[in-house]
Amino acid sequence: MAHRLTTREIEQFAEALLNARAGADAAVTDDILDALDRISEGTYGRCELCREWLPRERLLAAPWARRCLGCERKAAGAGRTPGAAT
């Protein structure tokens, strides 16, 4: 089931986008714009790796989230150098 954004959530997106642009945080701006694209495509709220629905709490904390926490941890772990301290 696709997640529909409430008016408040759309306002949070807009606020985050404005803050990112004001702070020149290009990465966050890109993440927000990508999330808006996912909304229009109907894929917003699904993990891009496992395809499970993201918990609403995750979307409220980071509306531009692409992955569930489990896949996010796996992706972060895959980027580590073997033998590096954790």
C-alpha positions in Angstrom: 0.0 0.0 0.0 1.5 3.3 -1.0 1.9 5.9 1.7 0.0 9.1 1.1 1.5 12.3 2.6 -0.4 14.4 4.9 -0.4 18.2 4.5 1.9 18.4 7.5 4.3 15.9 5.9 4.4 17.9 2.7 5.1 21.0 4.7 8.0 19.2 6.4 9.4 18.3 3.0 9.2 21.9 1.8 10.8 23.1 5.0 13.6 20.6 4.8 14.2 21.5 1.2 14.4 25.2 2.0 16.7 24.6 4.9 19.0 22.4 2.8 19.2 25.0 0.1 19.8 27.8 2.6 22.6 25.7 4.1 24.0 24.7 0.7 23.6 21.1 1.7 23.5 19.7 -1.8 23.3 16.0 -0.7 20.2 16.6 1.4 18.6 18.7 -1.3 19.2 15.9 -3.8 17.7 13.3 -1.4 14.6 15.4 -0.9 14.2 16.0 -4.7 14.6 12.2 -5.2 12.0 11.5 -2.6 9.6 13.9 -4.4 10.3 11.9 -7.6 9.5 8.7 -5.8 6.2 10.2 -4.7 5.2 11.0 -8.2 6.3 7.5 -9.4 4.3 5.8 -6.6 7.4 4.2 -5.0 7.7 6.5 -2.0 7.8 4.7 1.3 9.3 1.4 -0.1 12.9 0.3 0.7 14.8 0.4 -2.6 16.7 -2.8 -1.6 14.2 -5.2 0.0 11.1 -3.5 -1.4 9.3 -3.7 2.1 7.3 -0.7 3.2 9.2 1.7 5.5 7.7 2.2 8.9 5.8 5.5 9.2 8.1 6.5 12.1 11.1 6.2 9.7 9.5 8.4 7.1 8.5 11.0 9.8 12.1 11.0 11.1 13.7 11.2 7.6 11.0 11.8 4.9 13.7 11.3 2.2 14.7 7.8 3.5 15.4 5.3 0.7 15.9 2.2 2.8 14.6 0.4 5.8 17.0 0.5 8.8 18.1 -3.1 8.2 19.1 -2.5 4.6 20.6 0.8 5.6 22.8 -1.0 8.1 23.8 -3.6 5.5 24.6 -0.9 3.0 26.8 0.9 5.6 28.5 -2.3 6.5 29.2 -3.1 2.9 31.1 0.2 2.6 33.6 -0.7 5.3 37.1 -1.8 4.6 37.8 -5.4 5.6 39.7 -5.5 8.9 38.9 -1.9 9.7 37.9 -1.1 13.3 34.2 -0.8 13.9 
